[in-house]
Amino acid sequence: MSIWAICSRLAAASAVIQLLGSAEQLQAQISLQEALSGAFPPPAAVERKTAFLDPEDLAAIRTAAGADAPVTQRVVSYYVATRDGKPLGVAYFDSHRVRTLNEVVMIVVEPGDSAGNDRIRSIEVLRFAEPPEYHARGAWLNQFKGSTLSRNLSLKQSILNMTGATLTSNAIVRAARRVLAIHHRIKPWAPASGTAH
């Protein structure tokens, strides 16, 4: 890869870099736009939305996510994808600490059954600053496909631990629970939501 291609890639990722650390710490980096394009290729339409959470929302989300998946942000940005007016999925970006350094994952939630049991379609690691041997691989992340917010979404239940990378495993499970709890509270596909704008 030429130096110009490398510079171009880093420039495209600058928004994430500014929020999450210096370029020297990056060991894996995919820009937000690249991630969204990969998750929802054309002709899908992707719209960025923002939810403003009040204390009642936060309390409900924290209860649903569980005590080990803390939720502190009052403002949540998310990306709703549609095609021909029909929902395809919602992408959320979760930044969290693994051991001492940050990781960013994109979690895509897709429509579920008529009872509103939306489920995880995919999880992708966009940035990982810890040593590469602790990085979650695709085969392990595939375990989350089809997961809903339940007691089974746990390392003690349906998710197998990554040998030698328990901190990474826990961090991603917590992110999945946190995102699903937020998703169910803000109802991104509802015609109107009191918390989304």
Backbone as CSV, one residue per row, in Angstrom:
resi,resn,N_x,N_y,N_z,CA_x,CA_y,CA_z,C_x,C_y,C_z
1,MET,0.858,-1.187,0.000,0.000,0.000,0.000,0.899,1.243,0.000
2,SER,0.615,2.200,-0.860,1.441,3.398,-0.968,1.224,4.315,0.232
3,ILE,2.166,5.233,0.441,2.031,6.193,1.539,0.808,7.075,1.353
4,TRP,0.442,7.340,0.085,-0.743,8.169,-0.176,-2.017,7.428,0.194
5,ALA,-2.056,6.120,-0.078,-3.233,5.330,0.285,-3.376,5.235,1.801
6,ILE,-2.226,5.085,2.493,-2.260,5.021,3.952,-2.766,6.342,4.535
7,CYS,-2.235,7.449,4.001,-2.675,8.773,4.487,-4.155,8.984,4.240
8,SER,-4.640,8.542,3.082,-6.055,8.691,2.753,-6.924,7.912,3.731
9,ARG,-6.493,6.689,4.059,-7.261,5.862,4.996,-7.298,6.488,6.391
10,LEU,-6.154,7.017,6.833,-6.120,7.658,8.143,-6.971,8.918,8.173
11,ALA,-6.974,9.646,7.082,-7.799,10.859,7.031,-9.274,10.513,7.127
12,ALA,-9.677,9.440,6.458,-11.085,9.028,6.501,-11.486,8.601,7.906
13,ALA,-10.521,8.125,8.676,-10.810,7.646,10.033,-10.597,8.715,11.095
14,SER,-10.331,9.948,10.687,-9.917,10.976,11.639,-10.943,11.249,12.726
15,ALA,-12.223,11.175,12.397,-13.253,11.457,13.403,-13.173,10.468,14.552
16,VAL,-12.971,9.201,14.218,-12.860,8.195,15.272,-11.556,8.359,16.033
17,ILE,-10.479,8.664,15.314,-9.174,8.842,15.951,-9.226,9.987,16.955
18,GLN,-9.860,11.099,16.585,-9.921,12.255,17.469,-10.640,11.910,18.764
19,LEU,-11.668,11.093,18.664,-12.434,10.747,19.844,-11.731,9.727,20.723
20,LEU,-10.956,8.844,20.115,-10.533,7.658,20.839,-9.044,7.488,21.011
21,GLY,-8.227,8.421,20.545,-6.812,8.278,20.835,-5.940,8.608,19.650
22,SER,-4.664,8.560,19.884,-3.709,8.944,18.860,-3.473,7.826,17.869
23,ALA,-2.978,8.179,16.699,-2.744,7.197,15.641,-1.698,6.181,16.058
24,GLU,-0.767,6.576,16.946,0.278,5.654,17.367,-0.284,4.460,18.126
25,GLN,-1.454,4.626,18.749,-2.046,3.549,19.539,-2.871,2.599,18.684
26,LEU,-3.164,2.966,17.445,-4.040,2.152,16.621,-3.356,0.862,16.183
27,GLN,-4.041,-0.237,16.369,-3.567,-1.510,15.845,-4.565,-2.062,14.835
28,ALA,-5.780,-1.611,14.885,-6.792,-1.995,13.903,-7.713,-0.796,13.763
29,GLN,-7.981,-0.373,12.557,-8.783,0.821,12.375,-9.596,0.729,11.093
30,ILE,-10.889,0.897,11.221,-11.791,0.985,10.080,-12.627,2.227,10.320
31,SER,-12.770,3.062,9.318,-13.535,4.291,9.514,-15.021,3.982,9.647
32,LEU,-15.719,4.916,10.263,-17.163,4.778,10.438,-17.853,4.601,9.095
33,GLN,-17.473,5.400,8.105,-18.122,5.330,6.804,-17.861,3.997,6.111
34,GLU,-16.639,3.486,6.232,-16.324,2.177,5.655,-17.168,1.089,6.305
35,ALA,-17.296,1.177,7.616,-18.068,0.169,8.340,-19.535,0.200,7.928
36,LEU,-20.104,1.403,7.835,-21.513,1.515,7.441,-21.738,1.038,6.011
37,SER,-20.818,1.377,5.117,-20.952,0.947,3.720,-20.870,-0.566,3.602
38,GLY,-20.015,-1.178,4.424,-19.915,-2.630,4.404,-21.148,-3.309,4.975
39,ALA,-21.731,-2.713,6.004,-22.915,-3.300,6.636,-24.175,-3.106,5.807
40,PHE,-24.263,-1.946,5.159,-25.469,-1.611,4.393,-25.070,-1.096,3.014
41,PRO,-24.665,-1.982,2.109,-24.241,-1.527,0.782,-25.409,-0.955,-0.012
42,PRO,-25.117,-0.120,-1.014,-26.174,0.411,-1.866,-26.980,-0.742,-2.471
43,PRO,-28.287,-0.521,-2.670,-29.011,0.750,-2.610,-29.602,1.105,-1.254
44,ALA,-29.081,0.568,-0.170,-29.597,0.925,1.146,-29.380,2.409,1.413
45,ALA,-30.328,3.009,2.125,-30.211,4.394,2.570,-29.917,4.379,4.063
46,VAL,-28.912,5.126,4.485,-28.520,5.155,5.901,-28.687,6.570,6.432
47,GLU,-29.409,6.696,7.536,-29.668,8.008,8.139,-29.152,8.036,9.573
48,ARG,-28.363,9.045,9.878,-27.867,9.218,11.243,-28.944,9.871,12.092
49,LYS,-29.176,9.303,13.267,-30.159,9.858,14.184,-29.540,9.973,15.573
50,THR,-30.203,10.738,16.428,-29.708,10.940,17.785,-30.848,10.761,18.768
51,ALA,-30.570,10.046,19.833,-31.539,9.882,20.920,-31.017,10.621,22.143
52,PHE,-31.883,11.365,22.782,-31.539,12.087,24.007,-32.242,11.375,25.167
53,LEU,-31.469,10.787,26.037,-32.004,9.947,27.098,-32.243,10.758,28.365
54,ASP,-33.446,10.624,28.908,-33.731,11.283,30.179,-33.448,10.290,31.320
55,PRO,-33.539,10.730,32.563,-33.229,9.833,33.687,-34.057,8.547,33.691
56,GLU,-35.314,8.644,33.279,-36.159,7.446,33.220,-35.637,6.455,32.175
57,ASP,-35.227,6.996,31.010,-34.649,6.144,29.970,-33.396,5.443,30.484
58,LEU,-32.506,6.219,31.115,-31.255,5.649,31.609,-31.504,4.550,32.637
59,ALA,-32.458,4.779,33.512,-32.765,3.775,34.537,-33.263,2.483,33.892
60,ALA,-34.139,2.614,32.905,-34.682,1.433,32.229,-33.593,0.694,31.462
61,ILE,-32.727,1.450,30.789,-31.652,0.835,30.007,-30.666,0.127,30.922
62,ARG,-30.312,0.750,32.033,-29.372,0.130,32.971,-29.926,-1.162,33.552
63,THR,-31.206,-1.156,33.862,-31.834,-2.373,34.385,-31.808,-3.481,33.347
64,ALA,-32.141,-3.133,32.098,-32.180,-4.142,31.038,-30.793,-4.666,30.685
65,ALA,-29.797,-3.783,30.680,-28.437,-4.186,30.294,-27.762,-5.005,31.383
66,GLY,-28.065,-4.717,32.632,-27.437,-5.422,33.743,-26.349,-4.577,34.385
67,ALA,-26.075,-4.855,35.637,-25.135,-4.044,36.406,-23.725,-4.071,35.839
68,ASP,-23.355,-5.148,35.144,-21.992,-5.250,34.624,-21.825,-4.602,33.256
69,ALA,-22.885,-3.991,32.743,-22.818,-3.295,31.444,-23.246,-1.844,31.642
70,PRO,-22.394,-1.032,32.264,-22.793,0.337,32.626,-23.156,1.202,31.428
71,VAL,-24.157,2.031,31.636,-24.607,2.985,30.610,-24.549,4.366,31.235
72,THR,-23.727,5.244,30.657,-23.564,6.586,31.218,-23.935,7.692,30.243
73,GLN,-23.906,7.408,28.933,-24.124,8.471,27.961,-25.588,8.874,27.901
74,ARG,-25.811,10.184,27.856,-27.173,10.713,27.752,-27.583,10.944,26.304
75,VAL,-26.589,11.013,25.417,-26.855,11.253,23.997,-26.291,10.075,23.211
76,VAL,-27.140,9.456,22.403,-26.746,8.272,21.637,-26.988,8.527,20.154
77,SER,-25.927,8.394,19.364,-26.063,8.474,17.910,-26.161,7.063,17.349
78,TYR,-27.003,6.898,16.339,-27.168,5.590,15.717,-27.540,5.797,14.251
79,TYR,-27.447,4.724,13.477,-27.585,4.825,12.031,-28.627,3.828,11.556
80,VAL,-29.732,4.349,11.031,-30.849,3.515,10.600,-30.753,3.282,9.099
81,ALA,-30.764,2.019,8.708,-30.667,1.661,7.288,-32.010,1.137,6.801
82,THR,-32.419,1.624,5.640,-33.663,1.174,5.019,-33.421,0.917,3.537
83,ARG,-34.303,0.133,2.964,-34.303,-0.054,1.518,-35.752,-0.131,1.069
84,ASP,-36.113,0.743,0.131,-37.500,0.844,-0.334,-38.448,1.070,0.833
85,GLY,-37.992,1.849,1.801,-38.834,2.200,2.937,-38.935,1.143,4.017
86,LYS,-38.279,0.008,3.825,-38.341,-1.073,4.810,-37.049,-1.114,5.629
87,PRO,-37.173,-1.337,6.949,-35.972,-1.337,7.795,-35.058,-2.531,7.516
88,LEU,-33.774,-2.244,7.409,-32.772,-3.297,7.235,-32.031,-3.567,8.533
89,GLY,-31.723,-2.504,9.244,-30.970,-2.656,10.479,-30.583,-1.313,11.051
90,VAL,-30.030,-1.348,12.242,-29.540,-0.150,12.912,-28.120,-0.436,13.378
91,ALA,-27.207,0.478,13.081,-25.820,0.326,13.502,-25.541,1.234,14.690
92,TYR,-24.919,0.649,15.694,-24.502,1.388,16.878,-22.985,1.224,17.020
93,PHE,-22.334,2.268,17.496,-20.891,2.228,17.711,-20.630,2.346,19.204
94,ASP,-20.018,1.314,19.768,-19.776,1.274,21.206,-18.279,1.339,21.470
95,SER,-17.856,2.338,22.233,-16.462,2.495,22.627,-16.330,2.117,24.094
96,HIS,-15.355,1.277,24.404,-15.189,0.829,25.778,-13.729,0.439,26.027
97,ARG,-13.362,0.386,27.269,-12.014,-0.034,27.652,-11.993,-1.551,27.801
98,VAL,-10.935,-2.167,27.285,-10.773,-3.612,27.432,-9.960,-3.900,28.693
99,ARG,-8.693,-3.545,28.676,-7.857,-3.660,29.885,-7.452,-2.263,30.309
100,THR,-6.532,-1.654,29.541,-6.160,-0.263,29.800,-6.402,0.615,28.582
101,LEU,-6.669,0.000,27.433,-6.860,0.740,26.184,-8.233,0.457,25.586
102,ASN,-8.619,1.317,24.650,-9.974,1.271,24.112,-10.150,0.326,22.935
103,GLU,-11.396,-0.057,22.770,-11.863,-0.822,21.620,-13.143,-0.154,21.143
104,VAL,-13.364,-0.165,19.836,-14.616,0.322,19.267,-15.208,-0.794,18.425
105,VAL,-16.472,-1.102,18.679,-17.157,-2.108,17.876,-18.397,-1.495,17.239
106,MET,-18.739,-2.002,16.060,-20.020,-1.670,15.442,-20.935,-2.866,15.638
107,ILE,-22.080,-2.611,16.243,-23.069,-3.660,16.460,-24.294,-3.335,15.614
108,VAL,-24.647,-4.238,14.712,-25.813,-4.054,13.849,-26.950,-4.891,14.400
109,VAL,-28.077,-4.226,14.636,-29.282,-4.889,15.128,-30.286,-4.917,13.986
110,GLU,-30.894,-6.073,13.757,-31.855,-6.222,12.670,-33.242,-6.502,13.227
111,PRO,-34.273,-6.249,12.406,-35.641,-6.512,12.874,-35.820,-7.980,13.234
112,GLY,-36.550,-8.199,14.319,-36.811,-9.562,14.755,-38.220,-9.994,14.418
113,ASP,-38.868,-10.650,15.355,-40.217,-11.156,15.121,-41.251,-10.072,15.383
114,SER,-42.516,-10.444,15.224,-43.598,-9.469,15.379,-43.719,-8.959,16.813
115,ALA,-43.132,-9.688,17.760,-43.176,-9.254,19.156,-42.104,-8.218,19.474
116,GLY,-41.317,-7.848,18.452,-40.299,-6.820,18.653,-38.990,-7.328,19.216
117,ASN,-38.745,-8.628,19.099,-37.496,-9.197,19.604,-36.380,-9.018,18.573
118,ASP,-35.943,-7.772,18.419,-34.859,-7.492,17.479,-33.595,-8.191,17.945
119,ARG,-32.733,-8.521,17.001,-31.577,-9.357,17.323,-30.320,-8.807,16.671
120,ILE,-29.202,-9.232,17.183,-27.918,-8.825,16.629,-27.696,-9.529,15.298
121,ARG,-27.370,-8.749,14.287,-27.017,-9.323,12.993,-25.518,-9.553,12.889
122,SER,-24.744,-8.596,13.420,-23.289,-8.725,13.330,-22.618,-7.794,14.325
123,ILE,-21.376,-8.166,14.659,-20.499,-7.304,15.445,-19.165,-7.257,14.722
124,GLU,-18.652,-6.050,14.550,-17.365,-5.869,13.877,-16.471,-4.981,14.731
125,VAL,-15.228,-5.384,14.906,-14.261,-4.581,15.647,-13.671,-3.546,14.688
126,LEU,-13.839,-2.273,15.020,-13.339,-1.190,14.168,-12.002,-0.654,14.660
127,ARG,-11.794,-0.700,15.949,-10.536,-0.213,16.517,-10.196,-1.070,17.718
128,PHE,-8.941,-1.475,17.806,-8.496,-2.280,18.932,-7.064,-1.885,19.262
129,ALA,-6.859,-1.310,20.430,-5.548,-0.767,20.777,-4.753,-1.669,21.711
130,GLU,-5.380,-2.726,22.211,-4.660,-3.684,23.044,-3.757,-4.565,22.163
131,PRO,-2.887,-5.380,22.745,-2.053,-6.279,21.935,-2.895,-7.158,21.006
132,PRO,-2.410,-7.418,19.808,-3.209,-8.125,18.798,-3.649,-9.520,19.203
133,GLU,-2.924,-10.171,20.103,-3.327,-11.525,20.490,-4.635,-11.548,21.278
134,TYR,-5.075,-10.379,21.743,-6.344,-10.300,22.481,-7.502,-9.828,21.602
135,HIS,-7.240,-9.633,20.330,-8.248,-9.136,19.384,-9.284,-10.214,19.100
136,ALA,-10.567,-9.843,19.110,-11.642,-10.796,18.804,-11.668,-11.101,17.312
137,ARG,-11.683,-12.364,16.963,-11.703,-12.789,15.561,-13.135,-12.997,15.078
138,GLY,-13.260,-13.042,13.768,-14.587,-13.158,13.162,-15.361,-14.383,13.599
139,ALA,-14.688,-15.525,13.694,-15.379,-16.759,14.077,-15.980,-16.639,15.474
140,TRP,-15.245,-15.998,16.384,-15.782,-15.819,17.735,-16.943,-14.834,17.728
141,LEU,-16.813,-13.749,16.986,-17.875,-12.737,16.924,-19.155,-13.289,16.300
142,ASN,-19.028,-14.293,15.440,-20.212,-14.881,14.797,-21.167,-15.522,15.798
143,GLN,-20.675,-15.829,17.000,-21.554,-16.384,18.040,-22.729,-15.464,18.367
144,PHE,-22.522,-14.167,18.181,-23.537,-13.189,18.587,-24.686,-13.089,17.592
145,LYS,-24.500,-13.615,16.394,-25.538,-13.499,15.368,-26.824,-14.145,15.860
146,GLY,-27.908,-13.362,15.802,-29.205,-13.849,16.249,-29.468,-13.663,17.724
147,SER,-28.498,-13.115,18.469,-28.678,-12.933,19.913,-29.688,-11.837,20.215
148,THR,-30.494,-12.084,21.211,-31.428,-11.084,21.725,-31.014,-10.756,23.159
149,LEU,-31.658,-9.738,23.724,-31.321,-9.334,25.084,-32.004,-10.279,26.064
150,SER,-31.242,-11.238,26.560,-31.756,-12.216,27.501,-30.623,-12.677,28.406
151,ARG,-30.947,-13.522,29.372,-29.923,-14.053,30.276,-28.896,-14.881,29.520
152,ASN,-29.279,-15.420,28.374,-28.364,-16.248,27.595,-27.222,-15.448,26.981
153,LEU,-27.384,-14.143,26.874,-26.329,-13.313,26.295,-25.286,-13.047,27.379
154,SER,-24.473,-14.076,27.622,-23.521,-14.057,28.717,-22.433,-15.086,28.449
155,LEU,-21.249,-14.833,28.985,-20.171,-15.819,28.869,-20.506,-17.091,29.637
156,LYS,-21.395,-16.999,30.593,-21.783,-18.172,31.368,-22.882,-18.974,30.675
157,GLN,-23.394,-18.431,29.566,-24.514,-19.088,28.892,-24.161,-19.407,27.445
158,SER,-24.667,-18.595,26.496,-24.549,-18.959,25.082,-23.251,-18.515,24.415
159,ILE,-22.487,-17.629,25.050,-21.262,-17.111,24.432,-20.039,-17.792,25.040
160,LEU,-19.244,-18.434,24.198,-18.021,-19.084,24.652,-16.923,-18.047,24.860
161,ASN,-16.161,-18.232,25.905,-15.054,-17.331,26.196,-13.919,-17.557,25.198
162,MET,-13.199,-16.473,24.860,-11.990,-16.614,24.058,-10.848,-17.000,24.982
163,THR,-10.222,-18.122,24.714,-9.117,-18.578,25.550,-8.000,-17.542,25.562
164,GLY,-7.618,-17.116,26.746,-6.537,-16.144,26.886,-6.952,-14.711,26.635
165,ALA,-8.235,-14.483,26.396,-8.699,-13.112,26.122,-10.037,-12.859,26.813
166,THR,-10.082,-13.196,28.074,-11.336,-13.050,28.822,-11.775,-11.601,28.928
167,LEU,-10.829,-10.670,29.081,-11.204,-9.257,29.185,-11.872,-8.770,27.904
168,THR,-11.347,-9.171,26.759,-11.973,-8.808,25.483,-13.353,-9.428,25.378
169,SER,-13.460,-10.695,25.740,-14.746,-11.393,25.679,-15.790,-10.671,26.522
170,ASN,-15.420,-10.345,27.748,-16.351,-9.651,28.637,-16.736,-8.285,28.099
171,ALA,-15.758,-7.561,27.565,-16.035,-6.215,27.064,-17.044,-6.242,25.919
172,ILE,-16.917,-7.208,25.023,-17.833,-7.267,23.876,-19.217,-7.759,24.295
173,VAL,-19.276,-8.697,25.233,-20.584,-9.130,25.740,-21.300,-7.955,26.406
174,ARG,-20.571,-7.182,27.209,-21.187,-6.011,27.852,-21.671,-5.007,26.812
175,ALA,-20.872,-4.790,25.763,-21.280,-3.860,24.706,-22.546,-4.341,24.018
176,ALA,-22.628,-5.639,23.754,-23.817,-6.195,23.104,-25.057,-5.996,23.962
177,ARG,-24.941,-6.250,25.252,-26.081,-6.066,26.155,-26.471,-4.587,26.240
178,ARG,-25.473,-3.729,26.315,-25.729,-2.288,26.412,-26.449,-1.785,25.163
179,VAL,-25.963,-2.180,23.993,-26.570,-1.720,22.740,-27.995,-2.244,22.594
180,LEU,-28.220,-3.503,22.899,-29.584,-4.037,22.782,-30.533,-3.343,23.753
181,ALA,-30.051,-3.038,24.953,-30.899,-2.336,25.922,-31.253,-0.936,25.423
182,ILE,-30.281,-0.228,24.867,-30.548,1.096,24.295,-31.515,0.978,23.125
183,HIS,-31.258,0.021,22.255,-32.091,-0.177,21.059,-33.556,-0.392,21.431
184,HIS,-33.799,-1.248,22.406,-35.188,-1.536,22.789,-35.857,-0.330,23.435
185,ARG,-35.069,0.505,24.080,-35.652,1.675,24.734,-35.983,2.777,23.735
186,ILE,-35.114,3.031,22.782,-35.337,4.159,21.873,-36.231,3.796,20.698
187,LYS,-36.421,2.502,20.428,-37.318,2.041,19.365,-37.066,2.793,18.051
188,PRO,-35.939,2.576,17.417,-35.564,3.384,16.245,-36.464,3.237,15.030
189,TRP,-37.256,2.155,14.972,-38.131,1.988,13.806,-39.559,2.454,14.072
190,ALA,-39.833,2.898,15.288,-41.182,3.384,15.588,-41.434,4.668,14.817
191,PRO,-42.701,4.910,14.408,-43.019,6.134,13.658,-42.591,7.398,14.381
192,ALA,-42.704,7.404,15.693,-42.287,8.577,16.482,-41.804,8.080,17.816
193,SER,-40.698,8.643,18.290,-40.152,8.237,19.579,-39.912,9.480,20.416
194,GLY,-40.249,9.382,21.676,-40.091,10.527,22.559,-38.634,10.881,22.822
195,THR,-37.720,9.930,22.614,-36.332,10.205,22.938,-35.462,10.393,21.714
196,ALA,-35.978,10.079,20.524,-35.143,10.180,19.319,-35.499,11.412,18.520
197,HIS,-34.493,12.042,17.939,-34.690,13.245,17.122,-33.807,13.177,15.910
